[in-house]
Amino acid sequence: MSTIYLQTIINADIQMVFDLARDIDLHQKSTSKTNEKAIQGRTNGLIELNETVTWRAKHLGIYQTLTTKIVSMEMPYQFTDVMLKGAFKSMKHQHIFKQEGKNTIMTDIFEFESPLGIIGKLFNQFFLKNYLTNFLLERNKLIKTTAEIGIVNQQQK
């Protein structure tokens, strides 16, 4: 099992960051490089507890689908999604939010395991973990920018 642990400090309210992190439309914008689209289940708006979404995206030159389900949610502090179907042997993504002053600390704990035994473990170690880290960083960058621009726009009104 490989684990990616990321923390992003966002100068915005926890509820705003929580909602942006579960926004299907914003996720699709952050993944435009892989042409990721929600094709089944919740396909737009804010995903909720027990809802599923099936994504179709081009990774490593191959179109793939991944179905995830929100298995826990405590607004606005955390939600967790797990893979139901897809290329991984297993996948779990915890999204954790904590308000500290005017900032929200957004933490991602992304655990995954590739199929194919030792070959999958080597692929994880030498390529996939870095690829997925960059994928998540791109998503988090858009969440941060969107939230912080939203705060500036609210202050200007």
C-alpha positions in Angstrom: 0.0 0.0 0.0 1.3 3.4 -1.0 0.3 6.6 0.8 0.4 10.2 -0.3 0.1 12.9 2.5 -0.4 16.5 1.4 -1.3 19.6 3.4 -2.5 22.8 1.7 -3.0 26.1 3.6 -5.8 28.1 2.2 -6.7 31.6 3.2 -10.5 31.0 3.3 -13.3 29.7 5.5 -13.5 26.0 6.2 -17.0 25.6 4.7 -16.0 27.2 1.4 -12.9 24.9 1.2 -14.9 21.8 2.1 -17.5 22.6 -0.6 -14.9 23.3 -3.2 -13.1 20.0 -2.4 -16.3 18.0 -3.2 -17.4 20.1 -6.2 -17.6 17.8 -9.2 -17.4 20.7 -11.7 -14.3 22.2 -10.1 -12.6 18.8 -10.1 -13.2 18.5 -13.8 -11.6 21.9 -14.4 -8.5 20.8 -12.3 -8.2 17.6 -14.4 -8.5 19.1 -17.9 -5.0 17.8 -18.8 -6.4 14.2 -18.5 -9.8 15.1 -20.0 -11.5 13.8 -16.9 -15.3 13.8 -17.0 -17.9 12.6 -14.6 -20.0 10.2 -16.6 -22.2 8.4 -14.1 -23.7 8.8 -10.6 -23.3 12.4 -9.4 -22.0 14.3 -12.5 -22.1 17.9 -11.3 -22.5 20.0 -8.1 -21.5 18.9 -4.6 -21.1 15.2 -4.0 -22.8 14.0 -0.8 -22.5 11.1 1.6 -23.3 7.7 0.0 -23.2 9.1 -3.5 -21.0 7.7 -6.2 -19.3 9.2 -9.2 -17.8 7.4 -12.2 -14.9 9.3 -13.8 -13.5 8.7 -17.3 -10.0 10.1 -17.9 -7.0 9.5 -20.0 -4.0 8.5 -17.9 -0.8 7.2 -19.3 -2.2 7.4 -22.8 -5.2 5.1 -22.0 -8.8 6.0 -21.2 -9.8 4.5 -17.9 -12.9 4.6 -15.7 -12.9 4.9 -11.9 -16.0 4.7 -9.7 -15.8 6.1 -6.2 -18.3 6.4 -3.3 -18.4 8.8 -0.4 -18.4 6.5 2.6 -18.1 9.0 5.4 -18.7 12.7 5.8 -18.7 15.1 8.7 -19.4 18.6 7.5 -17.2 20.7 7.2 -14.4 18.6 8.8 -13.9 15.5 6.6 -15.1 13.2 3.9 -13.7 10.0 2.6 -14.1 8.3 -0.8 -13.2 4.8 -1.7 -12.9 3.0 -5.1 -15.7 0.7 -6.0 -14.4 -0.1 -9.5 -11.2 0.9 -11.4 -7.6 0.1 -12.2 -6.3 0.1 -8.6 -6.4 -3.0 -6.4 -7.7 -0.6 -3.7 -8.0 3.2 -3.2 -9.0 5.4 -0.3 -8.9 9.2 -0.2 -9.4 11.0 3.1 -10.1 14.8 2.9 -9.6 16.5 6.2 -10.2 20.2 7.0 -9.2 22.3 10.0 -9.8 26.0 10.6 -6.8 27.8 12.0 -7.5 31.5 12.3 -8.3 32.9 8.9 -6.8 29.8 7.2 -8.1 26.3 6.5 -5.6 23.5 6.6 -6.7 21.0 3.9 -5.1 17.5 4.3 -5.2 14.8 1.8 -4.4 11.2 2.8 -4.5 9.2 -0.4 -3.9 5.4 0.0 -3.7 3.2 -3.1 -2.5 -0.2 -4.1 -1.8 -1.4 -7.7 -2.6 -4.8 -9.0 0.1 -7.2 -10.4 1.9 -8.0 -7.2 5.6 -7.0 -7.2 5.4 -5.4 -10.6 2.6 -3.1 -9.3 4.7 -2.3 -6.2 7.7 -1.3 -8.3 5.4 0.7 -10.6 4.0 2.5 -7.6 7.4 3.3 -6.1 9.1 4.5 -9.3 6.3 6.2 -11.1 2.7 6.1 -10.0 3.1 7.8 -6.5 4.8 10.8 -8.1 2.3 11.0 -10.9 -0.7 10.9 -8.4 1.0 13.4 -6.1 1.3 15.9 -9.0 -2.3 15.1 -10.0 -3.5 16.0 -6.4 -1.3 19.1 -6.2 -2.9 20.4 -9.4 -6.4 19.9 -7.9 -5.4 21.5 -4.6 -3.9 24.5 -6.4 -7.2 25.2 -8.1 -9.2 24.7 -4.9 -6.8 27.2 -3.1 -6.9 29.8 -5.9 -10.7 29.5 -6.3 -11.3 29.9 -2.5 -8.9 32.8 -2.1 -10.3 34.7 -5.1 -13.8 34.1 -3.6 -12.7 35.7 -0.3 -11.2 38.7 -2.1 -14.5 39.1 -4.1 -16.5 39.0 -0.9 -14.3 41.6 0.8 -14.7 44.0 -2.2 -18.5 43.9 -2.0 
